[in-house]
Amino acid sequence: MTPDASALLRWYDTHRRILPWRSLPGQRPDPYAVWLSEIMLQQTTVKAVIDYYNRFLTHYPTVQGLANAPLEDVLHLWAGLGYYARARNLHACARRASELGGFPETVDALLTLPGIGAYTARAIAAIAFGQPVVPVDGNVERVTARLYAMEDPLPASRSRIAQQAAHLNADAEAQARPSDFAQALFDLGATICTPRAPSCLTCPWRTSCIGQSRGIAASLPVKAPKQARPVRYGAHFVLRDGKGNVLLRQRPPKGLLGGMDECPGTEWRSTRWAEEDALSHAPFLTQWQDRGTVTHVFTHFTLHLTVYEATLPAGHNAGINQSFGTFRPAERAALSGVMKKCLLRADQDVETT
């Protein structure tokens, strides 16, 4: 049985979240705003995204402005939001959309653009262009699993849940308001059908929810036990010149943190670095100060980095191989979260840790 779309939409009309990328009732959604927000929201919370979204719109109010911006500026503005391949794809997608004269309206056409996968294509098509499709993010996945008491564990059950979710908009009112219906599903999952302690008593779909009627809603969807996250180790060298600039190099354009700036350092490996081995990778032979360790958790591994710090004696810039980078103001660099941690650690004494 398909739950009553009218009940959900009535709830949404009263309780919708006010978000900067959402159009007001009666207004036409801005495809650029919808696309930008959806890319930023991939594996990132709404709270973390809002400030970045507002800054991007201030710097690049149109897709053409973003397309014409240097990639380095886009990466700098993105720095700290994580998953940096999104920033590179964002720039590439903006350039392609600008060439096309705007974003295409169908799911299939949107899927041809850089950085747009199945969920994002459906979200843009539904919200921005009123296509009658159901985008399935984590919120919608959770709502669907509870509605139909789907007890097979994730991630194996993900495709079956998505297939079931695709029919949630079967009602005529959902078909008539596809943009609102998609966002109503998001808000239902984010504010009522939450991961822990769902507010079933205030849910507009409580009478249709099999999980709620069986008393198992809070335990769904079932997740397979997580495997232990691997640990990697490395060392990075924070070297400043007499003007306070920092020696920085750019990571390769593809791969983890691709295109972002970093202090030179060792590779990241599964075994700890002895200090002598780590210092053999230093960009300059000097008295390096061990400033302690920073820890950063990536999706697939935990990273422990030893931070070494030094100031370059006057007149020694020429003694540094260019492969280690160039001296630049850190505030103008596209620094990832882990590199920002390294710079902060370099400014602290070990005794304060």
N, C-alpha and C positions, 0 to 999 in steps of 0.2 A: 504494500500500500504506500502511495506517495503522500507525504505529509501536506497539510494545507498551506499552500504558498500565500494565500491571503492573510492568514494569521501571522506568518512571519513578516510580511510586508507591513502590516498594521503595527506590529511591534517595532519594526525598523523606522517607520515614519516618526515614531515618538522617541526612540532611544538611540538613533544612529550616532556614531562617534563623529565629532567634528575634527577633521584632519585637513592639513593645509593643501593637500593635493585633490581633495574631493570638491566637486562642484556643489553648489547650493541647490536645493530643490527647485526645479524648473529651469535650471541653467544647463547648457550643453557642456559635457565634460571636455576638458582639454586633453587631446591624445598625448601631447608632449608631457604634461604633468602626470598623467596616468602611467605612461611608459617609464619616466624617470623614477617615480615612486616604486613601481614594481621591481625595477632592477635593484634599487637600493634595499628593498625589503627582502630580497632573497637571502635566507639564512640570517637575517638581522631583525631585531625587534623594532617596533614602531617608535618607541622612545628613543632609541639610538639614532634612528633615521631622520627625525624631524629637523634637527639643526642642520644636518648636512644637506637635506633637501632644500631648505630655505636659502642656504649659502649658494648652492648651485643655481637656483632660480635668480638670485641676485646677480651672480656673475654671468649667467647664460640664460636669459629669459626666453630664448627661442631655440629650437633645435638647430637652426642655421648658425646661431652664435656659438653653440657648443661644437658644431661640426668644424667651424673655422678656428677654434682654439687649438694651441699647441698641446700635444698629448702630455707633455711635461707639466703644463699648468693644470690639466685635468687630474693627473695623478696627485699633484700637490694638494688640490682641493679635496680629493678623496681620502687622503692619508689619514689613517686611524679608523676608517670604517671597515677595513678588512676585506678579504676575498678580492684581491686586487685585479684579478682577471676581469672582474665585472667592470672596472673602470676603463680598461683597454677596450673591452667589447662595447661599452657605453659610447666611447668616442667613435669607434668604427661604425656602430649602428647609427649614430647621429649623422655621420657623413653620408651613409647610404640613404637614410631617410631624407636628408636634404637634397640629394641627387634625384630622388623620386618625387620631390615636391611635397612630402609629408609621409605619414605612416599609412601603410595599406590597412584595409579594414577587415580582412578575413583571416581566420586562423592559419590557413595554409600559406598565405602570402606573408604573414608576420613571422612564420617559422623560418623563412629564408633570410631573415635579418640576423646579424651577429649578436650573440648573447641572448637570444630569445628562444626558450625551450617550450615544451608543451604547456606547462602551467602558465607561464608569462604570456604566451600567445593568446590563450583563452581568456586570461584576465583583461588584457588590453582590448580584445575583440568584444567582450561582454560589457566592460565598464565604459570604454571610450566610444564604441561604435554600435552598441546595442545589439550585438549578435547573441542569439539565444543559446549560449553554451555555458557550462558550469566549470569554472576554474577550480581545481582541487589543490588547495594548499594544506598545511598541517591542521588549520582550524576546520576546514571542510571535511578533511579525512576523519578527524575525531568525531565531528557531528554525525557523519554517515555511519561510522562503526558503531556508535551508540544507538542511533535510530533503529538499526537493523540487527543489533546484538551480534556483530560479526566478531567472533572470538579467536579466529586464527591470528597468530602473532605477526607483527610487522618485523622485517620489511616484506616478507613473502606474500602477505595479503594485500599489499599496496595496490596492485593492478586491479584486483577484484573489488576493492573498496572504491577505486576511481570509476570503475564501470557502473557500480551501483549509484554513485554520486551523480553520474551523468544524467540520471533520470529524475533528479530532484526538482527540475524545472518543468515537469510535464504539465502542470496546471496552466490554465489559460492566463491567469494573472502574472505568473512568473514569465511566461512567454511575452507578455505585453510590457513588462518592466525588467528586462534582462540586466540592465546596469544596476538598478537598485537591488534586484534579487541576489546577484553575485556579492555585492557589498553587505547585504543583510546576512548572508551565510558567514562571511568573514567576521562580522560583528557578533553574531550569535556564538561562534566558537571562541572569540576573544574575550567576551564579557559574561556570558552565561554558561556555555558548555566548555568550561575551562579544564585544563589538564587535571587539576586537583580540586576537589570539593566543588563540583558543578552545582549551579543554582537551579536545580531541576524544578523547584516549586514556582519559579518565575519564568520558566521557559515557555515560549509560545507553541512549542511542539511537544510538550510533555505528554499529551494524551496519545500521541502517535509513536512515542519512543519505546521500543521494545526493551532496550537496555534499562531504562528507568523503571518500567513495569516489573522487570525481573530483579531489580535491585542491584544490578551489576554495572550501571553506567560509569561510575567513577573508576572502575578497573579497566575500562576500554579506551582506546585500543590496546590490546596486549602487545608488549614489546619483548622481543627476544633478548636474552641477557647480553649485556655489552661485553665485548672483549676488552681486555686490559689495553690501555693506550700505550704504544711504544714510547720510549724515552730517547732523546738525542742530546748530544753535547757539542759545544763549540766555544769559540772565543772570538771576541771582536775588540778592535783597537780604536779608541777615541783619541785622535791626534789633532791638537789645535795649533794654529800658527799664532804669531804675536798679535794679530788683530782679532783673535777669537773665532776665526773661521775653522771649520771642521773638515778633515780629510774625508771625502765621500766619493763613492763610486756607484754606478748604476748596475743593478742586477740584470741578468739576461731578460729579454722581453717576454719569454715564455717560461712557464713553470711557476712555482710558489713565489709570491711577492714579485712577480715579473715586472720589470721596468721601474721598480721602486729604488730609492737611494738607500745606501747602507754604509756604515763604517767598514773598512776592510777587516777580514778575519779568516778564520779557518773554515773548512767544510763542517757541516753538521753530521755527526756520525753517532753510532750506537754505543761507543765506548768513550770514557772520559779522556780528556787531553791532559797529559803531564805538562807542567808549566814550561819546561824546556822545549818540548815539541810545539806547544802553542806559540811561544815567543819566536820560534823559527819562521813563523808566518807573519811576523810584524812588518809593517811597511818601512820602519826606520829603526836603526840600531841606537837605542837610547835607554835611559832608566825608566822602564815602564812600571807604573803603580797598579797593583792588583786592587781593584775597587769592589770586588765581590761578584756575586752572581745574580742574574735576573732569570726569572722563569716565565715562559710564555706558553700558553696552551693553544695549539692549533687543532683543527678538526680531527686529524689522524695521528698526531703525536704531541708529546710534551717536550719542550725545548729548554735546556739549561745552558745559559751562556755566561762565561767568565768575562768580565769587562776590565780591560787594561786601559790606562789613561796616561797621557804625557803631553807636554807642550814642546813644540819644535823650537830649538834654538834659532835665534835670528840668523838669516843668511843660509839656511840649510835646505830650503825648498827644492833646490835643484838636485838634491841627492835622493829624491824619492821617485821611483819608477812610476810612470804614468798609469800603469795597470792598476795601481792602488787607488787611483782617483785624483781629484783636484780639491783644493781648499775652497769651501763655499760657506756662506751663512746658513746655519742649520734651519733657521726659521723660513728660509725660502726653498728648502728641499722637500721632496716627496718621501717622507719618512713613514715607515710602517709603525704599528704599535710597538713591536718588539724593539725596533731601533730607537724609538723615543724612550723606552725603558732603559736602554743602554746609555743614552746620553744623560738621563737623570742619575743613573747609578754612577757615572763617571764624575759627577759633581758632588758626590757624597763620600764621606769617610767610611771606611769599613766598620769602624766602631759604632756607627749609628744604625747598622743593620740589625 
